[in-house]
């Protein structure tokens, strides 16, 4: 079996469980190297205070077989960071799979990597996929070609197990699930907007309203920049000065 190279974008302000839940699955696979990729090797701090140390830089990162982008509060700056978006575009050209967890899908969208694809993300940001040309699909995991996106946070485990079955076969994926004792029995059913009590849903939406407004504004700018990038690429063959 060939060694598989998996890389997570590890940016300041990411939601650590977006990364660590999927990381726990992938790191248990055979012949696997998992990279945490950022601009430098200095530790970054997640939105919930966990310190994470990148293992390689954008420039030094090898070609990845699997590219995975988590989400979190820190996505706002990433959505408009051309260095990161270009890194993702370049990696996606030869990656076997391009994946995301939660609002990491918006970062893939800003890089132009979900245009024409079905995808999912955290329920609160479902309407922000359309500006990037993606079709929101309200499933916990959405597979469309080599694009595999997960809904909010804990869905990263489901996404990684889905991908593990494709990479190593169902038996190994089931073995990983058993070793993780992944058999959810929540103490109450409130983990989706459909299941949550109306007062709980309303409270969450009110608390996050300002954040969602800011996110929508950044997504609109990122989508406009992406359209400009596409126009430049379309013109480039006949307009050598455009790039």
Secondary structure, DSSP 8 states (H G I E B T S, - for coil): ---EEEEEE--TT--HHHHHHHHHHHTTSTTEEEEEEESSSS-EE-TTS-EE--SEETTT----SEEEE--STTHHHHTT-HHHHHHHHHHHHH-SEEEEETTHHHHHHHTT-STT-EE---GGGGGGSGGGT-EE--SSEEEETTEEEE-STTHHHHHHHHHHHHHH-HHHHHHHHHHTT-----SSS-SSTTTS-HHHHHHHHHHTHHHHHHHHHHHHHHHHHHHHHHHHHHHHTT-TT--
